[in-house]
Amino acid sequence: MADRAHQGVPHPAPPIHVHEAPLTLAYLRNTTAVAKMGAIILPPVPAFYLKPVNLTEIIEQIASRAVDGLKICDPMARQWHPLSSG
């Protein structure tokens, strides 16, 4: 009985902490809107699991993923293979 009474009481939402992602509500709404219209959202996130050795490899991987998303040529981006990652 006490449990049921407890469920009817509004509770404050738990705090959500987002680190290294300063996203505003306007940005999130706009991103959602363009995604609903068919846009592909491709954040430039480095693929550290591929163990890049310098900034050039990071930039090339991000650019290759963008070109791959356009499907204008054969895939160029390096893929992760769990058995060979060491």
DRENDREN-139526 format. One record per residue: residue in three letters; x, z, y of N, C-alpha, C in turn. Coordinates in pm, whole numbers, plus 32768, in hexadecimal, padded with zeros to 4 digits. Each point is the difference from the previous one (the first is absolute). Last residue first. Layout:
<atoms>
+---------+------+------+------+------+------+------+------+------+------+
! residuo !   nx !   nz !   ny !  cax !  caz !  cay !   cx !   cz !   cy !
+---------+------+------+------+------+------+------+------+------+------+
!     ALA !    X !    Z !    Y !    X !    Z !    Y !    X !    Z !    Y !
...
+---------+------+------+------+------+------+------+------+------+------+
</atoms>
This chain:
<atoms>
+---------+------+------+------+------+------+------+------+------+------+
! residuo !   nx !   nz !   ny !  cax !  caz !  cay !   cx !   cz !   cy !
+---------+------+------+------+------+------+------+------+------+------+
!     GLY ! 9140 ! 73BC ! 7D93 ! 806F ! 805C ! 7FEF ! 7FED ! 8084 ! 8034 !
!     SER ! 7EF3 ! 7E4B ! 7FDD ! 801B ! 8042 ! 8080 ! 806D ! 8068 ! 7FF7 !
!     SER ! 7F1D ! 7ECE ! 7EAE ! 8084 ! 7FD9 ! 8032 ! 8028 ! 804B ! 807F !
!     LEU ! 7E58 ! 8036 ! 7F17 ! 8066 ! 8010 ! 7F99 ! 808C ! 7FE1 ! 8032 !
!     PRO ! 7E6D ! 7FCD ! 8115 ! 8021 ! 808B ! 7FE3 ! 806F ! 8012 ! 7F99 !
!     HIS ! 7FA9 ! 7E84 ! 8175 ! 7FF5 ! 8001 ! 7F6F ! 802E ! 808A ! 7FD1 !
!     TRP ! 7F61 ! 7EEC ! 81E7 ! 8033 ! 8077 ! 7FBE ! 7FE6 ! 7FF7 ! 7F6B !
!     GLN ! 8052 ! 7E5A ! 8162 ! 7F9C ! 8054 ! 7FC0 ! 8043 ! 8077 ! 7FBE !
!     ARG ! 806F ! 7E97 ! 81B4 ! 802F ! 803E ! 7F84 ! 7F94 ! 805C ! 7FCC !
!     ALA ! 7F88 ! 7E4E ! 812D ! 8021 ! 808E ! 8006 ! 802F ! 8033 ! 7F79 !
!     MET ! 7F59 ! 7E3C ! 8055 ! 808C ! 8015 ! 8021 ! 8029 ! 8093 ! 7FF8 !
!     PRO ! 7E6E ! 7E7E ! 7F39 ! 8022 ! 8088 ! 802C ! 8097 ! 8012 ! 8013 !
!     ASP ! 7F37 ! 7E18 ! 8049 ! 8010 ! 805A ! 7F8E ! 8027 ! 808B ! 8032 !
!     CYS ! 7EFB ! 7EFF ! 8169 ! 806D ! 7FD5 ! 7FA8 ! 8005 ! 805F ! 7F89 !
!     ILE ! 7EB8 ! 8031 ! 814C ! 8027 ! 7F79 ! 8029 ! 8076 ! 7FCB ! 7FAF !
!     LYS ! 7EE4 ! 81B8 ! 8024 ! 7FF6 ! 7FA4 ! 7F8D ! 8020 ! 7F70 ! 8027 !
!     LEU ! 7FF2 ! 81C1 ! 80F5 ! 7FC6 ! 7F84 ! 8034 ! 7FED ! 7F97 ! 7F93 !
!     GLY ! 80D6 ! 81A4 ! 7FA7 ! 7F71 ! 8014 ! 801B ! 7FBB ! 7F84 ! 8035 !
!     ASP ! 81D7 ! 8007 ! 7FBF ! 7FB9 ! 7FFD ! 7F7F ! 7F6A ! 800F ! 8013 !
!     VAL ! 8113 ! 8036 ! 8178 ! 7FF8 ! 7F73 ! 7FDA ! 7FB6 ! 7FF2 ! 7F7B !
!     ALA ! 8056 ! 81B4 ! 808E ! 7FA2 ! 7FC1 ! 805C ! 7FED ! 7F6C ! 7FDD !
!     ARG ! 8141 ! 80F6 ! 7F13 ! 7F79 ! 802A ! 7FD8 ! 7F97 ! 7FBF ! 805A !
!     SER ! 81C3 ! 7FBA ! 806E ! 7FDC ! 7FB7 ! 7F86 ! 7F75 ! 8026 ! 7FD1 !
!     ALA ! 80B8 ! 80EC ! 816C ! 7FDE ! 7F77 ! 8027 ! 7FD5 ! 7FAE ! 7F86 !
!     ILE ! 809E ! 81B2 ! 7FB0 ! 7F81 ! 8007 ! 804B ! 7FD2 ! 7F73 ! 8027 !
!     GLN ! 81A4 ! 8023 ! 7F32 ! 7F95 ! 8022 ! 7FA1 ! 7F78 ! 8004 ! 8046 !
!     GLU ! 8185 ! 7FBD ! 8108 ! 7FE3 ! 7F8A ! 7FAE ! 7F8F ! 801B ! 7F9D !
!     ILE ! 809F ! 8168 ! 8107 ! 7FB9 ! 7F9E ! 8053 ! 7FDA ! 7F85 ! 7FAE !
!     ILE ! 810A ! 8145 ! 7F2D ! 7F7C ! 8038 ! 801D ! 7FAC ! 7F9B ! 804D !
!     GLU ! 81C3 ! 7F96 ! 7FAF ! 7FAF ! 7FF5 ! 7F85 ! 7F74 ! 8037 ! 8014 !
!     THR ! 8131 ! 802D ! 8165 ! 7FDE ! 7F73 ! 7FEB ! 7FAB ! 7FEF ! 7F82 !
!     LEU ! 80C0 ! 81A8 ! 806D ! 7F87 ! 7FE1 ! 804C ! 7FD3 ! 7F6F ! 7FEC !
!     ASN ! 811C ! 80DB ! 7E72 ! 8010 ! 7FF8 ! 8092 ! 7F7C ! 7FD9 ! 8041 !
!     VAL ! 802E ! 804E ! 7E27 ! 8082 ! 8035 ! 8028 ! 8018 ! 7FF8 ! 8097 !
!     PRO ! 7E35 ! 803C ! 7EA4 ! 8048 ! 7FA7 ! 805A ! 8083 ! 8041 ! 802D !
!     LYS ! 7E98 ! 8069 ! 7E86 ! 8086 ! 8031 ! 8023 ! 804D ! 7F9D ! 8059 !
!     LEU ! 7E2C ! 8010 ! 7F49 ! 8058 ! 7F90 ! 7FDC ! 8091 ! 801F ! 8023 !
!     TYR ! 7E9F ! 8128 ! 8072 ! 800F ! 8002 ! 7F6E ! 8054 ! 7F8C ! 7FCE !
!     PHE ! 7F78 ! 8032 ! 81CB ! 8078 ! 804B ! 7FDD ! 8016 ! 8009 ! 7F6A !
!     ALA ! 7EF4 ! 7ECE ! 815E ! 7FF8 ! 8014 ! 7F6F ! 807E ! 8048 ! 7FD1 !
!     PRO ! 7EF8 ! 7FFE ! 81FA ! 8076 ! 7FDC ! 7FB0 ! 7FED ! 8021 ! 7F6C !
!     VAL ! 7E7E ! 7F78 ! 8165 ! 8034 ! 8076 ! 7FBC ! 8079 ! 7FD7 ! 7FAB !
!     PRO ! 7EA4 ! 7F35 ! 8175 ! 808D ! 7FE6 ! 7FDE ! 8043 ! 807C ! 7FC3 !
!     PRO ! 7DEA ! 7F66 ! 7FDB ! 805A ! 8052 ! 8050 ! 8091 ! 7FE8 ! 7FD6 !
!     LEU ! 7E38 ! 7EE4 ! 7FD5 ! 8083 ! 800A ! 7FC0 ! 805C ! 8054 ! 8058 !
!     ILE ! 7DE1 ! 7F4A ! 7FA8 ! 804E ! 8063 ! 8049 ! 8084 ! 8013 ! 7FB5 !
!     ILE ! 7E8B ! 7E64 ! 8026 ! 8055 ! 804A ! 7FA5 ! 8056 ! 805D ! 8054 !
!     ALA ! 7DFF ! 7F28 ! 806A ! 808F ! 8004 ! 801E ! 804B ! 8050 ! 7F95 !
!     GLY ! 7E14 ! 7FB4 ! 8025 ! 8053 ! 7FB2 ! 7FA4 ! 8094 ! 8000 ! 801D !
!     MET ! 7E7E ! 80F6 ! 80CB ! 7FF2 ! 7F72 ! 8022 ! 805A ! 7FA8 ! 7FAA !
!     LYS ! 800D ! 81D8 ! 7FDC ! 7F7A ! 7FD6 ! 7FD5 ! 7FE7 ! 7F6D ! 801E !
!     ALA ! 818D ! 80C1 ! 809E ! 8006 ! 7FF6 ! 7F6D ! 7F79 ! 7FD4 ! 7FC8 !
!     VAL ! 8023 ! 805B ! 81CC ! 803D ! 7F7F ! 7FDF ! 800E ! 7FEE ! 7F69 !
!     ALA ! 7F49 ! 819A ! 809A ! 7FAC ! 7F90 ! 8029 ! 803E ! 7F7A ! 7FDA !
!     THR ! 80F6 ! 8190 ! 7FBA ! 7F91 ! 7FF5 ! 7FA2 ! 7FA9 ! 7F86 ! 8020 !
!     THR ! 8153 ! 806A ! 812D ! 803A ! 7FCF ! 7F83 ! 7F94 ! 7FED ! 7F97 !
!     ASN ! 7F83 ! 80C6 ! 8195 ! 801E ! 7F72 ! 8013 ! 803B ! 7FC2 ! 7F81 !
!     ARG ! 7FAD ! 81D1 ! 8004 ! 7F82 ! 7FB5 ! 8006 ! 8019 ! 7F6A ! 800D !
!     LEU ! 8177 ! 811F ! 800D ! 7FC4 ! 7FFF ! 7F7B ! 7F7C ! 7FB2 ! 7FFD !
!     TYR ! 80D6 ! 8041 ! 81A2 ! 8050 ! 7FA9 ! 7FA9 ! 7FC1 ! 7FF5 ! 7F76 !
!     ALA ! 7F3D ! 8130 ! 812C ! 7FE7 ! 7F76 ! 802B ! 804D ! 7F9D ! 7FA8 !
!     LEU ! 804D ! 81CB ! 7FC4 ! 7F7D ! 7FDB ! 7FCB ! 7FDF ! 7F6F ! 8025 !
!     THR ! 8202 ! 8070 ! 7FDF ! 7F8F ! 8032 ! 804E ! 7F7E ! 7FD4 ! 7FBE !
!     LEU ! 820C ! 8061 ! 7F40 ! 7F8E ! 7FA5 ! 8007 ! 7F8F ! 8040 ! 804F !
!     PRO ! 820C ! 8054 ! 7F78 ! 7FB0 ! 8022 ! 8075 ! 7F8B ! 7F9E ! 8014 !
!     ALA ! 8159 ! 80A1 ! 7E7C ! 7F9B ! 7F97 ! 800C ! 7FA5 ! 8021 ! 8076 !
!     GLU ! 8160 ! 8121 ! 7F3A ! 803E ! 7F7F ! 801D ! 7F9C ! 7F8D ! 8002 !
!     HIS ! 7F24 ! 819A ! 7F31 ! 8088 ! 7FFF ! 8034 ! 8032 ! 7F72 ! 8010 !
!     VAL ! 7E1D ! 8129 ! 7FE7 ! 8039 ! 7F7D ! 7FE5 ! 8089 ! 7FFE ! 8041 !
!     HIS ! 7E77 ! 817B ! 7F5E ! 807E ! 7FE7 ! 8045 ! 8035 ! 7F78 ! 7FD6 !
!     ILE ! 7E19 ! 812D ! 8014 ! 8047 ! 7F91 ! 7FC0 ! 807C ! 7FE4 ! 8052 !
!     PRO ! 7E93 ! 81BC ! 7FAD ! 8055 ! 7FAD ! 8057 ! 8047 ! 7F94 ! 7FAE !
!     PRO ! 7E17 ! 80B6 ! 7F73 ! 808C ! 802A ! 7FF7 ! 8056 ! 7FA8 ! 805A !
!     ALA ! 7DFE ! 806D ! 8077 ! 8050 ! 7FA1 ! 7FB1 ! 8090 ! 8031 ! 7FF9 !
!     PRO ! 7E5F ! 8158 ! 8034 ! 8056 ! 7FA8 ! 8050 ! 8052 ! 7FA5 ! 7FA4 !
!     HIS ! 7E1B ! 80AA ! 7F69 ! 808A ! 802F ! 8004 ! 8052 ! 7FA3 ! 8058 !
!     PRO ! 7DD3 ! 809D ! 7FA0 ! 8062 ! 7F9B ! 802A ! 808B ! 803E ! 800B !
!     VAL ! 7E7C ! 80A6 ! 7EAA ! 803E ! 8023 ! 8080 ! 8064 ! 7F93 ! 8026 !
!     GLY ! 7F0C ! 800F ! 7E5E ! 7FAB ! 7FD5 ! 806E ! 803C ! 801A ! 8089 !
!     GLN ! 80CA ! 808A ! 7E5A ! 8003 ! 7F6E ! 800C ! 7FAF ! 7FCE ! 8077 !
!     HIS ! 8006 ! 81D2 ! 7F88 ! 807F ! 7FD8 ! 8039 ! 8005 ! 7F69 ! 8016 !
!     ALA ! 7E98 ! 80BD ! 7F1C ! 7FF6 ! 8020 ! 808F ! 807F ! 7FD3 ! 8048 !
!     ARG ! 7FFA ! 7FD6 ! 7E2E ! 7FA4 ! 7FA1 ! 803F ! 7FF4 ! 8019 ! 8096 !
!     ASP ! 80FF ! 812F ! 7F00 ! 8042 ! 7F7E ! 8007 ! 7FA8 ! 7F99 ! 8043 !
!     ALA ! 7F58 ! 81AC ! 7FA1 ! 8059 ! 8005 ! 8074 ! 8047 ! 7F7A ! 8011 !
!     MET ! 7EF7 ! 802F ! 7E88 ! 7FAD ! 8000 ! 8077 ! 8058 ! 8000 ! 807E !
+---------+------+------+------+------+------+------+------+------+------+
</atoms>
